[in-house]
Amino acid sequence: MIFFAQEEAAEKGFNAGETIIEHVSNSSHEHPLFALPRIFGIDLSVTKHVFMLWFVAAIVFILVTWTVRRYLRQERLIPTGFMNAIEAVVEYVRDSIVQPNVGRQWVETWSPLILTFFFFILTANAIGLIPIFEVLALLDRFVLHTSPDSFVKHLIHGGTTATSNFNVTAALATITFGAIIIAGSKAHGFVKHWKNIVPHGLHPLIYILLIPIEIMGMFVRPFALTMRLAANMTGGHIAILSILSIIFLFAEKFGGALAGVGVGVVASVPLAVGISGLEIIVVLVQAYVFTLLSAVFIGMAIHVHH
């Protein structure tokens, strides 16, 4: 969608920073996709990132449910096609991520949560790389010609990667935080779980220093999950948009589209394509890292080592 900034550049100058931020951030709260009333002072209106959360959740639920049910209806339970991929992912996450961290006793308890994290984050990250709404913007520009206040116009503004929103990743990390407490409480009992935060048998004065550090560490873990995922997903898109912005900056600086096209062909487009290829790897790696760390933190609450 950055290419639609060319018209504005001709009128008032191309603002690279404003254009980039507009295309990675959430849509405006003043103009939501669906306006809903406030409840207890909280605005529940649906912005683009909320819409993308629903969209990704629907895709994961429908695709996985339909594939698994079709597989279970077979007379011979032999996975084929997409079911092969799902089975491979499930077995890898269960046997290589969850079980080594939580143990064989708890693997069936926590595998569903970790698998849900993996499928949801992977799908959200991947959809952020597909120019769905950029194609919709082109269609609206040349075919639909909707009004400025239409649903389509609101939908094409703002980023498509829900996991680049810190509120989204914070919500996912909060689920992990709650799972850590539940896991420790199920394994050791609620009171014993909180006692296990610090080692036993130390001098009383050491606990004065150690307890605040351990409590701080409890909140650092979900904070790290929040920042790592959101920052990595935002950074890649900013890098791509920044490189593509050079096209318009050169066109504006040298007073002609030819300069911008030349820079785009020689440098911007090849670099953007290269970073897009790197982003495909990042999409998978970040889903893996989030699920791995979640499993590690849950396992630390179950298997206390001091």
C-alpha positions as CSV (number, residue, x, y, z in Angstrom):
1,M,0.0,0.0,0.0
2,I,3.0,2.3,0.2
3,F,2.7,2.9,-3.5
4,F,-0.6,4.8,-3.0
5,A,1.3,7.4,-1.2
6,Q,2.6,8.7,-4.5
7,E,-0.5,10.8,-5.1
8,E,0.0,12.5,-1.7
9,A,3.7,13.0,-2.4
10,A,2.9,14.9,-5.5
11,E,0.7,17.3,-3.5
12,K,2.3,17.8,-0.1
13,G,5.5,15.8,-0.1
14,F,6.2,12.2,0.8
15,N,6.4,11.6,4.6
16,A,8.1,8.3,4.9
17,G,7.8,8.0,8.7
18,E,4.1,8.7,8.7
19,T,3.4,6.3,5.8
20,I,5.4,3.5,7.4
21,I,3.8,3.9,10.9
22,E,0.4,4.0,9.3
23,H,1.0,0.7,7.6
24,V,2.3,-1.3,10.6
25,S,0.1,0.1,13.4
26,N,-3.5,-0.6,14.2
27,S,-6.3,1.3,12.5
28,S,-7.6,4.5,14.0
29,H,-9.8,4.1,17.1
30,E,-11.8,7.1,16.0
31,H,-12.9,5.3,12.9
32,P,-13.2,1.6,13.9
33,L,-14.4,-1.1,11.5
34,F,-17.4,-1.8,13.9
35,A,-18.4,0.8,16.4
36,L,-19.5,-0.8,19.7
37,P,-20.7,0.9,23.0
38,R,-18.3,1.5,25.9
39,I,-18.6,-0.9,28.8
40,F,-17.2,0.2,32.2
41,G,-15.3,2.9,30.3
42,I,-13.7,0.4,27.9
43,D,-14.1,1.0,24.2
44,L,-15.0,-2.4,22.7
45,S,-15.1,-1.2,19.1
46,V,-13.5,-3.5,16.5
47,T,-10.3,-2.1,15.0
48,K,-8.3,-3.8,12.2
49,H,-6.0,-5.8,14.5
50,V,-9.1,-7.1,16.4
51,F,-10.6,-8.0,13.1
52,M,-7.4,-9.8,12.2
53,L,-7.5,-11.7,15.5
54,W,-10.9,-13.0,14.7
55,F,-10.0,-13.7,11.1
56,V,-6.9,-15.7,12.0
57,A,-8.7,-17.6,14.8
58,A,-11.5,-18.5,12.3
59,I,-9.0,-19.7,9.7
60,V,-7.2,-21.9,12.2
61,F,-10.3,-23.3,13.8
62,I,-12.1,-24.1,10.5
63,L,-9.0,-25.5,8.7
64,V,-7.8,-27.7,11.5
65,T,-11.3,-28.9,12.5
66,W,-12.3,-29.7,8.9
67,T,-9.1,-31.5,8.2
68,V,-9.1,-33.6,11.4
69,R,-12.8,-34.5,11.0
70,R,-12.3,-35.5,7.4
71,Y,-9.4,-37.7,8.5
72,L,-11.4,-39.4,11.3
73,R,-14.2,-40.2,8.9
74,Q,-11.9,-42.4,6.9
75,E,-12.1,-46.2,7.2
76,R,-8.3,-46.5,7.4
77,L,-6.7,-43.7,9.5
78,I,-3.9,-42.9,7.1
79,P,-3.1,-39.2,7.0
80,T,-2.8,-37.6,3.5
81,G,-2.4,-34.1,2.2
82,F,-2.7,-31.3,4.7
83,M,-3.4,-33.8,7.5
84,N,0.2,-35.0,7.0
85,A,1.5,-31.6,7.8
86,I,-0.7,-31.1,10.8
87,E,0.3,-34.5,12.2
88,A,4.0,-33.8,11.7
89,V,3.7,-30.4,13.5
90,V,1.7,-31.9,16.4
91,E,4.2,-34.7,16.9
92,Y,7.2,-32.4,16.7
93,V,5.8,-29.8,19.1
94,R,4.6,-32.5,21.5
95,D,7.8,-34.7,21.4
96,S,10.5,-32.0,20.9
97,I,9.1,-29.0,22.7
98,V,6.5,-29.9,25.3
99,Q,7.7,-33.3,26.6
100,P,11.3,-32.4,27.2
101,N,10.2,-29.4,29.3
102,V,7.1,-30.4,31.2
103,G,7.8,-34.2,31.4
104,R,6.0,-37.3,30.2
105,Q,3.4,-37.0,33.0
106,W,2.2,-33.6,32.0
107,V,2.7,-33.7,28.2
108,E,-0.9,-34.4,27.4
109,T,-2.1,-31.7,29.8
110,W,0.0,-28.9,28.2
111,S,0.4,-29.9,24.6
112,P,-3.0,-28.5,23.5
113,L,-2.2,-25.0,24.8
114,I,1.3,-25.0,23.3
115,L,0.0,-26.3,20.0
116,T,-2.7,-23.6,20.0
117,F,0.0,-21.0,20.5
118,F,2.0,-22.4,17.6
119,F,-0.8,-22.6,15.1
120,F,-2.3,-19.3,15.9
121,I,1.0,-17.3,16.0
122,L,2.3,-19.0,12.8
123,T,-0.9,-18.2,10.9
124,A,-1.1,-14.6,12.2
125,N,2.6,-14.1,11.2
126,A,2.1,-15.6,7.8
127,I,-1.0,-13.7,6.9
128,G,0.8,-10.5,7.7
129,L,3.1,-11.3,4.7
130,I,0.3,-11.8,2.3
131,P,-0.9,-8.5,0.6
132,I,-4.6,-9.3,1.0
133,F,-5.7,-5.7,1.8
134,E,-3.3,-4.2,-0.7
135,V,-5.0,-6.1,-3.4
136,L,-8.4,-5.0,-1.9
137,A,-7.1,-1.4,-2.1
138,L,-6.2,-1.8,-5.8
139,L,-9.7,-3.3,-6.4
140,D,-11.3,-0.4,-4.6
141,R,-9.3,2.2,-6.4
142,F,-10.0,1.0,-9.9
143,V,-13.2,-1.0,-9.6
144,L,-15.3,-0.5,-6.5
145,H,-14.8,3.3,-5.9
146,T,-16.3,3.1,-2.4
147,S,-17.0,6.2,-0.3
148,P,-14.3,7.6,2.1
149,D,-16.3,6.3,5.1
150,S,-17.0,2.8,3.8
151,F,-16.0,-0.4,5.5
152,V,-13.5,-1.1,2.7
153,K,-11.7,2.2,3.1
154,H,-11.4,1.6,6.9
155,L,-10.2,-2.0,6.3
156,I,-7.3,-1.1,4.0
157,H,-5.7,1.2,6.6
158,G,-3.5,-0.1,9.3
159,G,-1.3,-3.2,9.6
160,T,-2.4,-6.7,8.9
161,T,0.0,-8.5,11.3
162,A,-1.9,-8.8,14.5
163,T,1.1,-10.2,16.3
164,S,3.0,-7.0,15.7
165,N,0.6,-5.3,18.1
166,F,2.0,-5.3,21.6
167,N,-1.5,-5.6,23.1
168,V,-2.0,-8.9,21.3
169,T,1.4,-10.4,22.3
170,A,0.8,-9.2,25.8
171,A,-2.5,-11.1,25.9
172,L,-0.8,-14.2,24.7
173,A,2.0,-13.8,27.3
174,T,-0.6,-13.3,30.0
175,I,-2.1,-16.7,29.1
176,T,1.4,-18.2,29.5
177,F,1.7,-16.3,32.9
178,G,-1.5,-17.9,34.1
179,A,-0.5,-21.3,32.8
180,I,2.7,-21.1,34.8
181,I,0.8,-20.5,38.0
182,I,-1.7,-23.3,37.2
183,A,1.0,-25.7,36.2
184,G,2.9,-25.2,39.5
185,S,-0.2,-25.4,41.5
186,K,-1.4,-28.6,39.9
187,A,2.0,-30.2,40.3
188,H,2.8,-29.1,43.9
189,G,-0.3,-27.5,45.3
190,F,-1.1,-23.8,45.4
191,V,0.8,-22.9,48.6
192,K,3.8,-25.1,47.8
193,H,4.0,-23.5,44.3
194,W,4.5,-20.1,45.8
195,K,7.0,-21.5,48.3
196,N,9.0,-23.0,45.4
197,I,9.7,-19.5,44.0
198,V,12.9,-19.3,46.2
199,P,15.2,-22.1,47.4
200,H,14.7,-23.6,50.8
201,G,17.1,-23.7,53.7
202,L,18.9,-20.4,53.1
203,H,19.7,-17.7,55.7
204,P,16.6,-15.5,56.4
205,L,18.4,-12.3,55.4
206,I,19.1,-13.7,51.9
207,Y,15.3,-14.0,51.3
208,I,15.0,-10.2,51.8
209,L,17.0,-9.8,48.6
210,L,16.0,-13.0,46.8
211,I,12.2,-12.8,47.1
212,P,11.8,-9.4,45.3
213,I,14.2,-10.6,42.5
214,E,12.2,-13.8,42.0
215,I,8.9,-12.0,42.0
216,M,10.3,-9.5,39.4
217,G,11.5,-12.5,37.3
218,M,7.9,-13.8,37.3
219,F,6.8,-10.7,35.4
220,V,10.0,-10.4,33.3
221,R,9.2,-13.7,31.5
222,P,5.8,-12.7,30.0
223,F,7.3,-9.2,29.3
224,A,10.1,-10.9,27.3
225,L,7.6,-13.0,25.4
226,T,5.5,-9.9,24.6
227,M,8.4,-7.7,23.4
228,R,10.3,-10.4,21.4
229,L,7.3,-11.5,19.2
230,A,5.9,-8.0,18.6
231,A,9.2,-6.3,18.0
232,N,10.4,-9.0,15.5
233,M,7.2,-8.9,13.5
234,T,7.1,-5.1,13.4
235,G,10.8,-4.7,12.6
236,G,10.7,-6.7,9.4
237,H,7.8,-4.8,8.0
238,I,9.4,-1.5,8.9
239,A,12.6,-2.5,7.1
240,I,10.7,-3.5,3.9
241,L,8.6,-0.3,3.9
242,S,11.7,1.9,4.6
243,I,13.6,0.4,1.7
244,L,10.6,0.9,-0.6
245,S,10.2,4.5,0.6
246,I,13.5,5.3,-1.0
247,I,11.8,5.1,-4.4
248,F,9.5,8.0,-3.6
249,L,12.1,10.0,-1.8
250,F,14.4,9.8,-4.8
251,A,11.5,10.6,-7.1
252,E,10.6,13.7,-5.0
253,K,14.2,14.8,-4.5
254,F,15.1,14.7,-8.2
255,G,11.7,15.8,-9.5
256,G,10.8,12.9,-11.6
257,A,9.5,9.4,-11.5
258,L,12.4,8.1,-13.6
259,A,14.9,8.5,-10.7
260,G,12.6,6.6,-8.3
261,V,12.1,3.8,-10.8
262,G,15.8,3.6,-11.4
263,V,16.5,3.3,-7.6
264,G,13.7,0.8,-7.3
265,V,15.0,-1.5,-10.0
266,V,18.6,-1.3,-8.9
267,A,18.4,-1.4,-5.1
268,S,15.0,-1.0,-3.4
269,V,13.0,-3.9,-4.9
270,P,15.8,-6.5,-4.8
271,L,16.5,-5.6,-1.2
272,A,12.8,-5.7,-0.3
273,V,12.5,-9.1,-1.9
274,G,15.5,-10.4,0.0
275,I,14.1,-9.1,3.3
276,S,10.7,-10.6,2.5
277,G,12.4,-14.0,2.0
278,L,14.1,-13.5,5.4
279,E,10.7,-12.6,6.9
280,I,9.3,-16.0,5.8
281,I,12.0,-17.6,8.1
282,V,11.2,-15.1,10.9
283,V,7.5,-16.0,10.7
284,L,8.3,-19.7,11.6
285,V,11.1,-18.9,14.0
286,Q,9.1,-16.5,16.1
287,A,6.2,-19.0,16.4
288,Y,8.7,-21.6,17.5
289,V,10.4,-19.4,20.0
290,F,7.2,-18.3,21.7
291,T,5.9,-21.8,22.1
292,L,9.3,-23.1,23.2
293,L,9.8,-20.4,25.9
294,S,6.2,-21.0,27.0
295,A,6.9,-24.7,27.4
296,V,10.2,-23.9,29.2
297,F,8.5,-21.5,31.7
298,I,5.7,-24.0,32.4
299,G,8.2,-26.8,32.9
300,M,10.2,-24.6,35.3
301,A,7.1,-24.3,37.5
302,I,6.5,-28.1,37.4
303,H,10.1,-29.2,37.9
304,V,11.6,-26.8,40.4
305,H,15.4,-26.8,40.4
306,H,17.2,-24.6,43.0
